[in-house]
Amino acid sequence: MLHDLMERNVLFYGMIGAGILGILCIAMVNSFYGRVIRDLRQITEPKGKWTKEFLNEYQMRKTKEQEINNPEVFIRTQMIRGKMMGISLQKWKQGIGYGAFICFLLMMAAVYGTYRYQEIELMRYQYVLVGAGIFALLLLMKQFMGFMNKEDIILDGLMDYMENTVSSPKQEAQVDAVREQTREELIDRVTEGIRQTASSETKFSHMLTPEEEHIMREVIREYLI
């Protein structure tokens, strides 16, 4: 059977097909990363489907006050769920390895066949050249595309976005707290001044009941807002 496959060049076509599969997977993964990186430049108005889904998921968790303990793991988990043409990103990445592995297996089977059926050395060299060339091409293309670097860019960009959206409300809360504290201090000072004036038997002495003092503080508060 192996000899028939070799005579029909099925192993050659198989290696070429595996190479095409690997290149297709590389192109799809690179397209996914490129689209997300472009969205990072206009994160408030993303065009990519995955980026929109990620932001919706993040906003939903914020609305429900669900704390994200590890932002990096959260981003990577959402990235794994990303899809291109209905196939998950993880499957596309695995397809690169599958293509290279299939090509290697077919090359080894062809080399074994040339020895077993005593084919000419030229045929053996052809199988090795095609198989090793496609295998190396897939690995080099994956390295050249810089997938690891692009993942880091996406992680850094989304983590910065998450940190900024979390820190802004906290900063606003701190500013509001300082303002409220300052307002209360002013109210205390004005109230204390009126109390001291009333205690010196002036016409304001009848205002020193607790209820009236509370009303007085509320009036002062209204003027300070």
N, C-alpha and C positions, 0 to 999 in steps of 0.2 A: 504493500500500500504506500509506504514511504517513497519507494522508487517511482511509482506512478505519479505521486504528487510532485516529485522533483522533475520528472519529464514534462509535466504540464506547467511547470513554473509556478505552481500554486504557492510554494514557500516564498518565492520572490514577491508575488503579489500580496501575500499575507504580511510580509515585512513592510512593504510600501503602505498597505492599508493601516497597519499599526502605527506607522509614522504619521500618516494623515490624521488618524484619531488623536494622537498626542498633540500635534500642532493645533488641531481644532480646539482641544481642551485648553491649551496654553492661551490661545486667542480669546476664548470666552472668559477665562479667569482674569486676564489682563484688561479686558473690556469692563468687567465688573469693578475692579480696583480703580481704573481710570475714571469711571462714572462717579464713584463715591468721592474720589479726590476732587473732582470738579465741583461736586456739591458742597464740599467743605469751604470753598471760596465764597459761596452764597448760601450759608447754612440756613438762613431764615426763609429762603425760597428755593428749596431743592427741587430738582427735576427727576432724579432717579427714584424708582419705585422703592428700592431697599432703604434709601435714606429717609424717605417719607415714612415708611413703616417703622423705622428705628425711632424717629422723633416722636411719632404717635405713641409708641410703646413707652418711651421715656416720660412723655408728658402724662400719660395715663397713670404711671406709677407715682409721679409727683402729685397728681390730683388725689390719688388714694393714700398718699403719704406712706408709700412703701419704700423703706430705706434700701438703697443699693450699696451693700457693704464693699463690694469689689467691682469698681467700674470697668476695669480691664476685662475681667471674666464676663461681665454683662455684655460688653461690646463684642467680644469674640464669640459668645454664644449666639448673639443676634446675627453676626456675620456668617456663621455656619448655616443659619437658616435662610440666608440669602439665596435667591434663585435666578438663573438665566435660562430662558426658554423652557421654563417649567422644571428644570433640573437644578438641584441644590449646588451651591458653590463647592461644598465638600466633595460631591460626586465628580465635578469637573476637575478638581485638583487630583483626585484619585485616578481619573482617566489618563492623566499625564504619566503617572507611574505604571499604569496597566499597559499603555501603549509601548513604553520602553521595555517592560518585562516580556510582553508577547513577542516583540521584535527579537529580543535576546534568545528566547526559547526557540523560535523558528530558525534563527541562525545556527544555534547549536544542533538542532535536529538535521539541518541541511549539511553541516560539516560532518556529523556522524554518518549520514547517508552517503556522502562522497567516499568515505573510508570503507564503508560496508560494501558498497556496490562498485568499488574500485573505479570511481569516476576520475576524469583527468584533473590535475591540480588546478588548472585554470578555473574550472567551475567552482572548486572549493574556495579559491581566492575571491571569486566574484561574490559568493555568498557572504564571506567574511567582510568584504569591503562594503557591501550594501547594508548588511545587518549592523556592523559596528558603526558605520557612518550615520545611519538613522538613529541608533541608540545615543551616540555622542551628540547629534544635532538636537535631540529632545532635551538632554541635560543642559547643553550650552544655552539653548533658547530660554529655558526656565531660569537659568542663572542670569542671563542677559536682561531679561524682563524685570529683574529685581523685585520679585514678589515679597520677599521679607521686608525690604525697605519700604515698599508701598503699604504693607500692613502696618508698619510702625508709624507712617505718616497718618494713616486713618485713625489708628489708636490715639496718637497724640492730639489730633484735631478734635475728635469726639470727646476725649477726656477733658480738654480745655473748655469745650462747650458746656459739658456737664458741670464742671467746677464753677464756671462763670454764672450759670443759671442758678446754682445753689447758693453761691456767695452773695449775689446781689440782694435777694430778699433778706438775708442775714444782716447785711450792711444797712439796709433801710430800717430794719427793726432796731438796730443799735442806735441809729440817728434819732428815731422816734423816741426811744427810751431816754436819750440825753435831753431831748426837747421837753419831754414830760417832766423830767427831774428838775430842769431849770424853771419851768412854769410853776411847779409846786413850791420851789424855794422862794420865788417872787411872791406867791400868794401868802406864804408864811410870813414874809417880811412885812407886807402891807397889813396883814391881819394883826401882827404883833404891834405895829405902829398905831393902829386904831385902838387896840386894847390898852396900850399905855396912855393914849390920850383920854380914853373913857374912864380910866381908873383915877384920873386926877380931878374927879367930880365936875366934869364938864357936862354940857348938854347931851353928850353921846353916851353917858353912863347907862341909860336905859336900854342900850343895844347889846349888852354883854350877856344875854341869855344864850344857852347852847344852840337853841333853834335859830335865833337871829344871827348868831355867829356863823352857823352853817350856811344860811342864806347869803350872808355877806361874802363868804368864800366863793360861793357859786357865782355871784355877781362879778367878783374880781376875776374869776376864771374866764367868764364870758368875754370880758374886755381884753384879756391876754391872748385869746385864741386868734 
